[in-house]
Amino acid sequence: MQAVPLTFYSFPLSGHAHRVALMLSLLDVPHRTVDVDLRGGEQKRPEFLALNAFGQVPVIDDNGVVIADSTAILVYLARRYGGEAWLPADPAGAAAVQRWLSAASGPLAAGPATARLVTLFGAPYDAQTTMARAHAFLAVMEGELGRRDFLAGSAPTIADVACYAYVAHAPEGNVSLEGYPNVRAWLARIENLPRFVPMASSPVGLLAA
């Protein structure tokens, strides 16, 4: 019996979902994408909550193996389809990746991602506070990317995939990347990877017409 392609539950404007879309493309994993109508509340319906009780995208269903949470999905895809190329097995390499996965769920989410939520979706956060957090996070990235090409070493890993979208789209949250040449060079390296796929830009923040 032929295996059913992996199903990817997504939302086009979600940076969390883009992490999974990018990883699936980089690994060339056959899949079908199902866009979830977040504005219509589809993520809160029983059939979706059966996939993810938190009612959030992304989710994947890989022939009955259901994984929710973008960073958990990245770990799964790297191990299932990427060998050690995207997630090192050695303790130091694995720890270096985990450090940035934690950063993606912490200061990246509280800074650039939340600043974008304010401008794009009108989320009730203080814009100046989130922008300050964003620049603090980018300053750390800038320093570390001055010493290596990618976040966890000399080659791309899921750490880079986890951080890419919300950094690339930081200007949508009124967070300029002008003062971060190492970060911009890192973004270009990600965008030059084979099978890279972008996330659609939104005309808000610094990109507003």
Residue, then its C-alpha position, 0 to 999 in steps of 0.5 A: m500500500q502506498a503511503v499517504p503524504l504527510t499532512f501539514y496544517s498551516f496558516p499562511l501568515s504564521g511564522h510558526a507555520h512557515r518554520v514547518a513549510l520551510m523545513l518540509s521544503l528543505l528536506d524535500v518531504p512530499h506533503r499536502t498543506v491544509d490551511v486552517d481558518l484561524r479567523g473563522g475559529e476552525q482551530k477551536r473546533p473539536e476535529f482540530l482540537a483532537l490534533n492539538a488540544f492547544g488549538q494552534v497551528p502548525v500540526i503535522d500528521d505523518n501517516g498517523v504520527v501527529i506532532a504539534d508545536s513548530t519546534a517539536i515538528l522541526v525536531y521530528l522532521a530533522r530526525r525522521y528525514g534529515g539524519e544528523a545534518w539538521l540536528p547534530a547527535d553529538p551532545a555539544g552540537a545538540a545543545a547548541v541547537q537547543r539553545w536557539l530553539s529555546a530562544a525562538s520560543g522565548p526572546l524571539a517570540a516576545g520580541p520580533a514575533t510579538a511586535r509583528l502581532v501588534t501591527l498585523f493583527g492588532a494584538p494588545y501589547d505595548a509596541q515600544t516594549t516589544m520593539a525594545r525586546a526585539h532589538a535586544f534579541l537582534a543585538v545578541m544575534e548580531g554578535e554571535l553571527g559575527r563569529r560564525d555563519f549560522l546560529a549553531g555552527s558552520a552549517p545550517t540547522i533547525a535552529d536557523v529554521a526556527c529563527y528565520a521567519y520572525v527575524a526576516h519579517a521583523p520590519e513588519g513589526n516596525v523593527s528595522l534590520e538596518g543596524y544588523p549587517n551580520v543578521r542580514a547576511w545570515l538571512a541571505r544565506i538561509e534564502n540561498l539554500p536549495r529549495f528555500v521558500p519565503m513567507a509572504s510579506s504583509p504591508v504593515g509596519l516599516l513595509a506599509a505603503 
